Amino acid sequence: MGIPFENLVRDVQSKLHLLFLEKADNNPGRLTMVEAAKIPWSWVAVNVAKVLSEYPTGLTDTVLLSILELMWEKTFIQRFKGFDKITDEANNRELDIYMHPKFSDWIAYSNENCEFFANRKIRIICPPKANAPILNKQKDIQMARRYRVALIPPTELLLIMLDRNDRAFVLREFPDRIRDISARSNYRFWLKIIHVEVFVHITPTPNLNPTEESKSQRTDIFLVDMSSDCVPVVLSLYDKQTKLASIFRRNDYIGLHQPALKQSTGSQEFVFEYASDTAIFLMPEKEAQEASLAKVNLTTLASQDDAFSYTDPKKDIAERDEEGFIDCSNYTQRIYLQDLVHRMLNVTLLGKVVGLADNNSFIKPKDGGTGQKMDRYAIRLTDSTDTMDITLWEEAGHDSRRLRVGQYILLDHLVTSDKHQSKANNKMIWYVNGSVVCGTKIYNISTLSCLITSTSFRSIIPLWHAKENKVDHFQAEGMIVGWELFLNSGQKGQSVLSNTCSESSKIDFLDYSLSDRITTSAHSRCLLPRNGNDCEFCGCQIGNEVTHIFRPKPEVADAAPNSSSSSSSTNSSNVHQRGWEGWLQWNLDDGTSELSDSISLLQTILNVTASHFKSMSHQSQIQLLNSVVGTQILCSLSIGANDPVRTN
């Protein structure tokens, strides 16, 4: 599935590129359309995965291309042209707005006989209108204005836009620096946005005072000032204020007027809040550069300095910004593991899972209190260039619990850390991380059924070809020609029942029924058989999160968590103590070879749940298994070194 998906992404990217070049030839704004033809591989890969997951069947390459064409047009306008180029279908309209009292001083502000708000653009999260105007009567001056022009009630969710002509205003009104923060209450900062969270933090204990903000939801904006030795500060937006985060973009600049200073925490020295007197001014990066108001980090200019002698010898795939970061969101080529270096943002990787670790929780220290426990999950990923460990934090790693070794996944919005000195060998090292704060998401390419059901994307490989070329993951079409029941006796298991021998003296069903042997209770988060009240793989108590599954092969169940040696020995002893446990193994034949393996989609093949199968009588279970023999199926298969593939 990894190769078909990779080929599909490459073909779609190429077709979209040619499509927008053709549009450029027929468009007066040719230069703009030429820029639109530079479509990042990461954007294509992520959105192809999204569309395939939304349309599990019936999708064609033409439909997929049309969907992505419209999506990229909107994305290009927002990402590269800005909000000023976005217009709705109703075109521009005249509006009346009541300004919040906090903006009164700025409305009356004037300099050199020039009103500050004259022809001034604003960006606003618009609340519901205070009236119901008649749209087709907007230009009818005979009608009262309140009946024809929309009236917007006052709101704090408003940003005042600045441009290159406001240089003098910025220098005059925002003189403060972060290092000069003292006990005073009035601050006026000119700051650069270095990160905007795409995640809303939910507070389990909100403020219940009806006269104050509940602060049940929070989104953080990370900022730095113009000095080269500045540590980042945080602007926290709460509840309705979090909607403003959609307007902010990394590398834009804001004027922060009279923010409220929150008491310092263990992780950040300064945290500001958008208070009742706070006003925010926003200037796009391009305007700030042309007005000479952009940040210049002198340390990044000294590339020959001894302090940077540890820089990676390999060349960066893109230029670093003045903060020393590489933003990969606009990089048009695929990023491989060998391309990764320190301080990269918005990295998208496609690779095969070769290792999954148990939850190794991290205790985040707090001042004057118990540290905060954070879930930490490690995935070992490999592609054609390298193998690397990736750490997923908190919610970003929860989805990784249902991954299995051998599957191909797409990881979006990863970051690489700064360089740190290793305590083991004193070498400079860095890490690959993912979190919901960065917007990290996992797409399981191996489970995208659309790659099989849609003939446009299907790529069937004969079983003999997969064997001879040692293909580890591929699509196959064949017939189920038999099934076998194996018990955990011996290293490879013992076959005790099959479709050709439904009654056997090798097994006694009086103590344990067939369903008892091939079904088990599992943790619903990871779908792995439970072994106690705690799940070490997820790092949590199971509680009521229990479901029934068809039992996988012992190798699959044991290999998934990558258990430690002590736990592995425990699992091994349990296998010998509970030799009555077993699993079903199917025989698949495509006319060229025969594959005998435990196909994981047992529930899909039988069209019954494990709990339903367990409630059936023994004879009905045998009949159901026999009814599957002769069924033609399309499937994706992961073949390991020890998987039996027999050639006819």
Stockholm file with secondary structure:
# STOCKHOLM 1.0

chainA/1-648         MGIPFENLVRDVQSKLHLLFLEKADNNPGRLTMVEAAKIPWSWVAVNVAKVLSEYPTGLTDTVLLSILELMWEKTFIQRFKGFDKITDEANNRELDIYMHPKFSDWIAYSNENCEFFANRKIRIICPPKANAPILNKQKDIQMARRYRVALIPPTELLLIMLDRNDRAFVLREFPDRIRDISARSNYRFWLKIIHVEVFVHITPTPNLNPTEESKSQRTDIFLVDMSSDCVPVVLSLYDKQTKLASIFRRNDYIGLHQPALKQSTGSQEFVFEYASDTAIFLMPEKEAQEASLAKVNLTTLASQDDAFSYTDPKKDIAERDEEGFIDCSNYTQRIYLQDLVHRMLNVTLLGKVVGLADNNSFIKPKDGGTGQKMDRYAIRLTDSTDTMDITLWEEAGHDSRRLRVGQYILLDHLVTSDKHQSKANNKMIWYVNGSVVCGTKIYNISTLSCLITSTSFRSIIPLWHAKENKVDHFQAEGMIVGWELFLNSGQKGQSVLSNTCSESSKIDFLDYSLSDRITTSAHSRCLLPRNGNDCEFCGCQIGNEVTHIFRPKPEVADAAPNSSSSSSSTNSSNVHQRGWEGWLQWNLDDGTSELSDSISLLQTILNVTASHFKSMSHQSQIQLLNSVVGTQILCSLSIGANDPVRTN
#=GR chainA/1-648 SS CHHHHHHHHHHHHHHHHHHHHHHHHTCSSHHHHHHHTCCCHHHHHHHHHHHHHHCCSSCCHHHHHHHHHHHHHHHHIIIIICGGGCCCTTCCCCEEECCCGGGHHHHSCEETTEETTTTCCEEECCCCCSSCCCGGGTTCTTSCHHHHSEEECCCSCEEEECCGGGHHHHHHHCCBCGGGCCSCSCCEEEEEEEEECCCCEECSSCCCCTTSCCCCEEEEEEEECSSTTCCCEEEEEEGGGGGGGGTCCTTCEEEEESCEEECCCSSCSCEEECCTTCEEEEECHHHHHHTTCSCCCHHHHCTTSGGGTTSCSSCCSSCCCTTSCEECTTCCSCCCGGGCCSSEESEEEEEEEEEECCCCCEEEEETTEEEEEECEEEEEEECSSCEEEEEEETHHHHGGGGCCTTCEEEEEEEEECCCEECTTTCCEECCEEECTTTTCEEEEGGGCTHHHHCTTTCCBCCHHHHHHTTCSEEEEEEEEEEEEEEESCSSSCEEEEESSCSSCTTCCTTTSCHHHHHEEEEETTTCCBCCSSEETTTTEECTTCEEEEECCCHHHHHHTTTCCHHHHHHHHHHHHHTTTCEEEEEEEECSSEEEEECCSCHHHHHTSCHHHHHHSCHHHHHHHHHHHTTCEEEEEEECCTTCCEEEC
#=GC SS_cons         CHHHHHHHHHHHHHHHHHHHHHHHHTCSSHHHHHHHTCCCHHHHHHHHHHHHHHCCSSCCHHHHHHHHHHHHHHHHIIIIICGGGCCCTTCCCCEEECCCGGGHHHHSCEETTEETTTTCCEEECCCCCSSCCCGGGTTCTTSCHHHHSEEECCCSCEEEECCGGGHHHHHHHCCBCGGGCCSCSCCEEEEEEEEECCCCEECSSCCCCTTSCCCCEEEEEEEECSSTTCCCEEEEEEGGGGGGGGTCCTTCEEEEESCEEECCCSSCSCEEECCTTCEEEEECHHHHHHTTCSCCCHHHHCTTSGGGTTSCSSCCSSCCCTTSCEECTTCCSCCCGGGCCSSEESEEEEEEEEEECCCCCEEEEETTEEEEEECEEEEEEECSSCEEEEEEETHHHHGGGGCCTTCEEEEEEEEECCCEECTTTCCEECCEEECTTTTCEEEEGGGCTHHHHCTTTCCBCCHHHHHHTTCSEEEEEEEEEEEEEEESCSSSCEEEEESSCSSCTTCCTTTSCHHHHHEEEEETTTCCBCCSSEETTTTEECTTCEEEEECCCHHHHHHTTTCCHHHHHHHHHHHHHTTTCEEEEEEEECSSEEEEECCSCHHHHHTSCHHHHHHSCHHHHHHHHHHHTTCEEEEEEECCTTCCEEEC
//
